[in-house]
Amino acid sequence: MPDHDDLHDRGLAFDVATLLNRRRVLGLMAGAGLAALAGCASGSKDTASASTAASGSASPSAITTGSCAEIPEETAGPYPGDGSNGPNILSQSGIVRSDIRSSFGSASGVAEGVPLTINLSVVDASNGCAALAGAAVYLWHCDINGAYSMYSAGVMNENYLRGVQEADSAGSVAFTSIFPAAYSGRWPHIHFEVYPSLAKATAAENKIATSQLALPEAICRTVYATDGYSSSVRNLAQTSLQTDNVFSDGYASQLATVTGSVSTGYVANLSVPV
C-alpha cells in the first residue's frame, strides 16, 4: 500500500511523465518505436506533433469543422480554477481525465444530472482547419444547481466538473459529464481553454484560447423539465442567446450541435478553430 500511496498528489507534471513512460512501453510492444512521441512542432501554437489515442466517446467524423475563423475569445469567468483567479486545479494529479462527473484527490463528491458527452474538435485556423493533434483542452462548467466546484458555497471542497484532455490525431477530445444548469443572468454554457500541449496545460498563462460553448434552447427546455433542474426553468426564461452578456455579440460558431435524449443522455459536438 505505501508504494501506491507514493503515486498520488504529485501534480500534473508527474501525471504527464507517467503517461509518456507508459506510451513508450506500449509503442515498443507494438513495434511502433518512439516516433509518435517526438517533440513539438514549431509554429505560433507550439502544438505537439505526436498523435494520441482517442478518449471517451469522441467521434471525429461526427464533428463538422466548418469555418476556419478562430472561435471567439471569451472570459474565463470568475471561477476558472486555472490559477488566474484563486486555486489552480491544473497543477493537481488526477486532473487529466475524460469522466469529470466525480471529484478526485481528497474530495469525493459526484455531480448528478442528465448525462452529457462533450466532444470538441480542435483545429488550426491558420492552416485550413487542420487537426491540432497534441493540443490540450481544459473544460469546466457548473453543476445541476448552478454552482461551481472549488468556489461556490457548499461545493468549495469539491473539484468535480473539471478536467483536461489531450487531442488525438483528429484533434478530438471528449468529456463525460452532466448537463449544466441555467443560473441567473447567463445562458447555459460550458467553459474551455485550449493549450498548446498537455505539458503546458498547468497554468493559465500558457493557454492559446479561451471560449465558451452554448447549448441549444430546445434541448435545454427538455432537460430542465426533469427532476433537479427546476430553478433552471425560471432562469432560462429570463435570458436568451441574444441578450446573454457573452453570446449577444454572436454565437453561431459557439452553439453546439446536440443529439440524444434524457433517457439515453445527450452528446454535444463543437468545432474549435484556434
KOLGURO-811673 format. One record per residue (C-alpha): residue number from 1; y, z, x. Coordinates in nm, 2 decimals, padded with zeros to 4 digits. Layout:
N
<tikol NUM; py Y; pz Z; px X>
...
***
This chain:
274
<tikol 1; py 00.00; pz 00.00; px 00.00>
<tikol 2; py 00.26; pz 00.08; px 00.27>
<tikol 3; py 00.21; pz -00.28; px 00.41>
<tikol 4; py 00.30; pz -00.43; px 00.07>
<tikol 5; py 00.60; pz -00.20; px 00.02>
<tikol 6; py 00.75; pz -00.32; px 00.35>
<tikol 7; py 00.79; pz -00.67; px 00.20>
<tikol 8; py 01.03; pz -00.55; px -00.08>
<tikol 9; py 01.41; pz -00.54; px -00.09>
<tikol 10; py 01.47; pz -00.72; px 00.24>
<tikol 11; py 01.71; pz -00.97; px 00.08>
<tikol 12; py 01.73; pz -01.34; px 00.02>
<tikol 13; py 01.72; pz -01.43; px 00.39>
<tikol 14; py 01.38; pz -01.27; px 00.42>
<tikol 15; py 01.26; pz -01.45; px 00.10>
<tikol 16; py 01.37; pz -01.78; px 00.24>
<tikol 17; py 01.19; pz -01.72; px 00.58>
<tikol 18; py 00.88; pz -01.62; px 00.40>
<tikol 19; py 00.89; pz -01.92; px 00.17>
<tikol 20; py 00.93; pz -02.16; px 00.47>
<tikol 21; py 00.64; pz -02.00; px 00.65>
<tikol 22; py 00.42; pz -02.04; px 00.35>
<tikol 23; py 00.52; pz -02.41; px 00.32>
<tikol 24; py 00.44; pz -02.47; px 00.69>
<tikol 25; py 00.09; pz -02.34; px 00.64>
<tikol 26; py 00.04; pz -02.54; px 00.32>
<tikol 27; py 00.18; pz -02.85; px 00.49>
<tikol 28; py -00.07; pz -02.82; px 00.78>
<tikol 29; py -00.36; pz -02.77; px 00.54>
<tikol 30; py -00.26; pz -03.08; px 00.35>
<tikol 31; py -00.22; pz -03.28; px 00.67>
<tikol 32; py 00.14; pz -03.35; px 00.59>
<tikol 33; py 00.28; pz -03.18; px 00.90>
<tikol 34; py 00.62; pz -03.03; px 00.91>
<tikol 35; py 00.83; pz -03.34; px 00.83>
<tikol 36; py 00.92; pz -03.22; px 00.48>
<tikol 37; py 01.08; pz -02.91; px 00.63>
<tikol 38; py 01.30; pz -03.08; px 00.88>
<tikol 39; py 01.66; pz -02.97; px 00.90>
<tikol 40; py 01.95; pz -03.05; px 00.67>
<tikol 41; py 02.11; pz -03.39; px 00.61>
<tikol 42; py 02.47; pz -03.44; px 00.73>
<tikol 43; py 02.75; pz -03.50; px 00.48>
<tikol 44; py 03.00; pz -03.32; px 00.27>
<tikol 45; py 02.74; pz -03.15; px 00.06>
<tikol 46; py 02.52; pz -03.05; px 00.36>
<tikol 47; py 02.21; pz -03.08; px 00.14>
<tikol 48; py 01.87; pz -03.02; px 00.28>
<tikol 49; py 01.66; pz -03.34; px 00.31>
<tikol 50; py 01.33; pz -03.17; px 00.25>
<tikol 51; py 01.17; pz -03.22; px -00.09>
<tikol 52; py 01.02; pz -02.93; px -00.27>
<tikol 53; py 00.76; pz -02.87; px -00.54>
<tikol 54; py 00.88; pz -02.89; px -00.90>
<tikol 55; py 00.95; pz -02.55; px -01.05>
<tikol 56; py 00.90; pz -02.42; px -01.40>
<tikol 57; py 00.87; pz -02.70; px -01.66>
<tikol 58; py 01.14; pz -02.93; px -01.52>
<tikol 59; py 01.08; pz -03.29; px -01.61>
<tikol 60; py 01.30; pz -03.53; px -01.40>
<tikol 61; py 01.22; pz -03.82; px -01.63>
<tikol 62; py 01.35; pz -03.63; px -01.93>
<tikol 63; py 01.70; pz -03.58; px -01.79>
<tikol 64; py 01.93; pz -03.88; px -01.81>
<tikol 65; py 02.17; pz -03.88; px -01.52>
<tikol 66; py 02.44; pz -04.09; px -01.70>
<tikol 67; py 02.79; pz -04.09; px -01.54>
<tikol 68; py 02.83; pz -04.01; px -01.18>
<tikol 69; py 03.17; pz -03.84; px -01.23>
<tikol 70; py 03.15; pz -03.49; px -01.10>
<tikol 71; py 03.08; pz -03.22; px -01.35>
<tikol 72; py 03.40; pz -03.03; px -01.44>
<tikol 73; py 03.47; pz -02.73; px -01.23>
<tikol 74; py 03.49; pz -02.42; px -01.44>
<tikol 75; py 03.55; pz -02.05; px -01.40>
<tikol 76; py 03.25; pz -01.83; px -01.30>
<tikol 77; py 03.40; pz -01.57; px -01.54>
<tikol 78; py 03.43; pz -01.20; px -01.49>
<tikol 79; py 03.05; pz -01.14; px -01.45>
<tikol 80; py 02.92; pz -01.38; px -01.18>
<tikol 81; py 02.72; pz -01.13; px -00.97>
<tikol 82; py 02.77; pz -01.36; px -00.67>
<tikol 83; py 02.98; pz -01.11; px -00.47>
<tikol 84; py 03.31; pz -01.27; px -00.58>
<tikol 85; py 03.37; pz -01.00; px -00.84>
<tikol 86; py 03.18; pz -00.69; px -00.76>
<tikol 87; py 02.80; pz -00.69; px -00.70>
<tikol 88; py 02.61; pz -00.97; px -00.52>
<tikol 89; py 02.27; pz -01.04; px -00.67>
<tikol 90; py 02.23; pz -01.33; px -00.43>
<tikol 91; py 02.15; pz -01.11; px -00.14>
<tikol 92; py 01.87; pz -00.93; px -00.31>
<tikol 93; py 01.50; pz -01.00; px -00.26>
<tikol 94; py 01.35; pz -01.14; px -00.57>
<tikol 95; py 01.64; pz -01.35; px -00.70>
<tikol 96; py 01.46; pz -01.68; px -00.62>
<tikol 97; py 01.26; pz -01.73; px -00.93>
<tikol 98; py 01.21; pz -01.96; px -01.23>
<tikol 99; py 01.15; pz -01.70; px -01.50>
<tikol 100; py 01.47; pz -01.50; px -01.54>
<tikol 101; py 01.38; pz -01.30; px -01.85>
<tikol 102; py 01.30; pz -00.98; px -01.67>
<tikol 103; py 01.48; pz -00.76; px -01.43>
<tikol 104; py 01.34; pz -00.72; px -01.08>
<tikol 105; py 01.35; pz -00.47; px -00.79>
<tikol 106; py 01.41; pz -00.12; px -00.92>
<tikol 107; py 01.52; pz -00.24; px -01.27>
<tikol 108; py 01.26; pz -00.30; px -01.54>
<tikol 109; py 01.44; pz -00.44; px -01.85>
<tikol 110; py 01.33; pz -00.76; px -02.02>
<tikol 111; py 01.56; pz -00.98; px -02.22>
<tikol 112; py 01.44; pz -01.05; px -02.57>
<tikol 113; py 01.53; pz -01.36; px -02.78>
<tikol 114; py 01.43; pz -01.71; px -02.88>
<tikol 115; py 01.27; pz -01.88; px -02.57>
<tikol 116; py 01.48; pz -02.14; px -02.39>
<tikol 117; py 01.39; pz -02.35; px -02.09>
<tikol 118; py 01.69; pz -02.48; px -01.90>
<tikol 119; py 01.63; pz -02.80; px -01.69>
<tikol 120; py 01.91; pz -02.92; px -01.47>
<tikol 121; py 01.91; pz -03.24; px -01.26>
<tikol 122; py 02.14; pz -03.20; px -00.96>
<tikol 123; py 02.27; pz -03.54; px -00.83>
<tikol 124; py 02.51; pz -03.66; px -00.57>
<tikol 125; py 02.82; pz -03.80; px -00.75>
<tikol 126; py 02.94; pz -03.97; px -00.43>
<tikol 127; py 02.60; pz -04.15; px -00.38>
<tikol 128; py 02.53; pz -04.33; px -00.71>
<tikol 129; py 02.38; pz -04.02; px -00.87>
<tikol 130; py 02.10; pz -04.00; px -00.61>
<tikol 131; py 01.89; pz -03.68; px -00.65>
<tikol 132; py 02.03; pz -03.39; px -00.44>
<tikol 133; py 01.69; pz -03.26; px -00.32>
<tikol 134; py 01.71; pz -02.93; px -00.15>
<tikol 135; py 02.02; pz -02.81; px -00.32>
<tikol 136; py 02.01; pz -02.47; px -00.48>
<tikol 137; py 02.13; pz -02.35; px -00.83>
<tikol 138; py 02.22; pz -02.00; px -00.92>
<tikol 139; py 02.22; pz -01.96; px -01.30>
<tikol 140; py 02.31; pz -01.67; px -01.53>
<tikol 141; py 02.41; pz -01.60; px -01.89>
<tikol 142; py 02.45; pz -01.33; px -02.15>
<tikol 143; py 02.17; pz -01.17; px -02.35>
<tikol 144; py 02.10; pz -01.16; px -02.72>
<tikol 145; py 02.38; pz -00.90; px -02.77>
<tikol 146; py 02.63; pz -01.10; px -02.56>
<tikol 147; py 02.60; pz -00.85; px -02.27>
<tikol 148; py 02.58; pz -00.95; px -01.90>
<tikol 149; py 02.34; pz -00.76; px -01.68>
<tikol 150; py 02.50; pz -00.57; px -01.39>
<tikol 151; py 02.83; pz -00.54; px -01.57>
<tikol 152; py 02.81; pz -00.47; px -01.94>
<tikol 153; py 02.77; pz -00.12; px -02.09>
<tikol 154; py 02.40; pz -00.04; px -02.15>
<tikol 155; py 02.27; pz -00.31; px -01.90>
<tikol 156; py 02.47; pz -00.23; px -01.59>
<tikol 157; py 02.14; pz -00.12; px -01.42>
<tikol 158; py 01.96; pz -00.44; px -01.52>
<tikol 159; py 01.97; pz -00.78; px -01.34>
<tikol 160; py 01.79; pz -01.00; px -01.59>
<tikol 161; py 01.90; pz -01.35; px -01.69>
<tikol 162; py 02.00; pz -01.43; px -01.33>
<tikol 163; py 01.81; pz -01.64; px -01.09>
<tikol 164; py 01.81; pz -01.90; px -00.81>
<tikol 165; py 01.60; pz -02.22; px -00.79>
<tikol 166; py 01.58; pz -02.49; px -00.52>
<tikol 167; py 01.60; pz -02.85; px -00.64>
<tikol 168; py 01.28; pz -03.06; px -00.59>
<tikol 169; py 01.26; pz -03.42; px -00.47>
<tikol 170; py 01.41; pz -03.54; px -00.80>
<tikol 171; py 01.70; pz -03.29; px -00.78>
<tikol 172; py 01.54; pz -03.09; px -01.07>
<tikol 173; py 01.55; pz -02.71; px -01.12>
<tikol 174; py 01.41; pz -02.52; px -01.42>
<tikol 175; py 01.46; pz -02.17; px -01.56>
<tikol 176; py 01.26; pz -01.99; px -01.82>
<tikol 177; py 01.50; pz -01.78; px -02.03>
<tikol 178; py 01.61; pz -01.69; px -02.38>
<tikol 179; py 01.88; pz -01.84; px -02.60>
<tikol 180; py 02.21; pz -01.67; px -02.52>
<tikol 181; py 02.43; pz -01.51; px -02.79>
<tikol 182; py 02.77; pz -01.62; px -02.90>
<tikol 183; py 03.01; pz -01.34; px -02.82>
<tikol 184; py 03.37; pz -01.30; px -02.94>
<tikol 185; py 03.61; pz -01.57; px -02.81>
<tikol 186; py 03.36; pz -01.80; px -02.64>
<tikol 187; py 03.13; pz -02.09; px -02.74>
<tikol 188; py 02.76; pz -02.03; px -02.65>
<tikol 189; py 02.73; pz -02.13; px -02.28>
<tikol 190; py 02.54; pz -02.09; px -01.96>
<tikol 191; py 02.70; pz -02.04; px -01.62>
<tikol 192; py 02.57; pz -02.20; px -01.29>
<tikol 193; py 02.67; pz -02.26; px -00.93>
<tikol 194; py 02.54; pz -02.52; px -00.70>
<tikol 195; py 02.48; pz -02.45; px -00.33>
<tikol 196; py 02.40; pz -02.70; px -00.05>
<tikol 197; py 02.07; pz -02.53; px 00.03>
<tikol 198; py 01.86; pz -02.23; px -00.06>
<tikol 199; py 01.95; pz -02.07; px 00.27>
<tikol 200; py 02.32; pz -02.08; px 00.19>
<tikol 201; py 02.28; pz -01.95; px -00.17>
<tikol 202; py 02.36; pz -01.60; px -00.05>
<tikol 203; py 02.74; pz -01.57; px -00.11>
<tikol 204; py 02.99; pz -01.73; px -00.34>
<tikol 205; py 03.20; pz -01.88; px -00.06>
<tikol 206; py 02.91; pz -02.13; px 00.02>
<tikol 207; py 02.90; pz -02.29; px -00.33>
<tikol 208; py 02.99; pz -02.65; px -00.38>
<tikol 209; py 03.03; pz -02.65; px -00.75>
<tikol 210; py 03.08; pz -02.40; px -01.04>
<tikol 211; py 03.04; pz -02.51; px -01.40>
<tikol 212; py 02.91; pz -02.42; px -01.75>
<tikol 213; py 02.66; pz -02.57; px -01.98>
<tikol 214; py 02.75; pz -02.59; px -02.36>
<tikol 215; py 02.49; pz -02.56; px -02.63>
<tikol 216; py 02.49; pz -02.78; px -02.94>
<tikol 217; py 02.63; pz -02.63; px -03.26>
<tikol 218; py 02.33; pz -02.73; px -03.49>
<tikol 219; py 02.08; pz -02.57; px -03.26>
<tikol 220; py 02.30; pz -02.26; px -03.22>
<tikol 221; py 02.32; pz -02.22; px -03.60>
<tikol 222; py 01.94; pz -02.24; px -03.63>
<tikol 223; py 01.87; pz -01.99; px -03.36>
<tikol 224; py 02.14; pz -01.74; px -03.48>
<tikol 225; py 01.98; pz -01.73; px -03.82>
<tikol 226; py 01.68; pz -01.55; px -03.67>
<tikol 227; py 01.64; pz -01.17; px -03.61>
<tikol 228; py 01.85; pz -01.02; px -03.34>
<tikol 229; py 02.14; pz -01.27; px -03.34>
<tikol 230; py 02.33; pz -01.15; px -03.65>
<tikol 231; py 02.66; pz -01.09; px -03.46>
<tikol 232; py 02.64; pz -01.44; px -03.31>
<tikol 233; py 02.67; pz -01.59; px -03.66>
<tikol 234; py 03.01; pz -01.43; px -03.71>
<tikol 235; py 03.13; pz -01.51; px -03.35>
<tikol 236; py 03.02; pz -01.87; px -03.37>
<tikol 237; py 03.22; pz -01.92; px -03.69>
<tikol 238; py 03.53; pz -01.80; px -03.52>
<tikol 239; py 03.54; pz -02.06; px -03.24>
<tikol 240; py 03.45; pz -02.43; px -03.17>
<tikol 241; py 03.39; pz -02.65; px -02.87>
<tikol 242; py 03.74; pz -02.80; px -02.94>
<tikol 243; py 03.91; pz -02.46; px -02.92>
<tikol 244; py 03.70; pz -02.28; px -02.66>
<tikol 245; py 03.91; pz -02.18; px -02.36>
<tikol 246; py 03.67; pz -02.36; px -02.12>
<tikol 247; py 03.54; pz -02.66; px -02.32>
<tikol 248; py 03.86; pz -02.75; px -02.51>
<tikol 249; py 03.97; pz -03.00; px -02.24>
<tikol 250; py 03.65; pz -03.20; px -02.27>
<tikol 251; py 03.28; pz -03.11; px -02.29>
<tikol 252; py 03.09; pz -03.44; px -02.31>
<tikol 253; py 02.94; pz -03.41; px -01.96>
<tikol 254; py 02.85; pz -03.04; px -02.01>
<tikol 255; py 02.69; pz -03.05; px -02.36>
<tikol 256; py 02.32; pz -03.01; px -02.31>
<tikol 257; py 02.05; pz -03.21; px -02.49>
<tikol 258; py 01.84; pz -02.96; px -02.67>
<tikol 259; py 01.50; pz -03.01; px -02.83>
<tikol 260; py 01.23; pz -02.78; px -02.97>
<tikol 261; py 01.22; pz -02.52; px -03.25>
<tikol 262; py 01.24; pz -02.14; px -03.30>
<tikol 263; py 00.87; pz -02.11; px -03.32>
<tikol 264; py 00.79; pz -02.31; px -03.00>
<tikol 265; py 01.10; pz -02.25; px -02.81>
<tikol 266; py 01.38; pz -02.48; px -02.70>
<tikol 267; py 01.44; pz -02.70; px -02.40>
<tikol 268; py 01.79; pz -02.78; px -02.27>
<tikol 269; py 01.85; pz -03.07; px -02.04>
<tikol 270; py 02.16; pz -03.15; px -01.84>
<tikol 271; py 02.25; pz -03.37; px -01.55>
<tikol 272; py 02.48; pz -03.21; px -01.29>
<tikol 273; py 02.67; pz -03.45; px -01.07>
<tikol 274; py 02.84; pz -03.27; px -00.78>
***
